[in-house]
């Protein structure tokens, strides 16, 4: 897996994951929609930790800077 996510993309995903968790655990968002947001937040957190987004790959999207070499 080559990295395809830059720092800004990773930070935004972590912040969204934290926001989704706060909304769910404070009871602001409940039910099926709350669970969907919680799962989506987990996916965002996981993809930001590994710096790879599987949805970016088929479209050739890369938000990380080009390697110098």
Secondary structure, 3 states (H helix, E strand, C coil): CCCCCCHHHHHHHHHHHHHHHHHHHCCCCCHHHHHHHHHHHHHHHHHHHHCCCHHHHCCCCCCCCCCCC
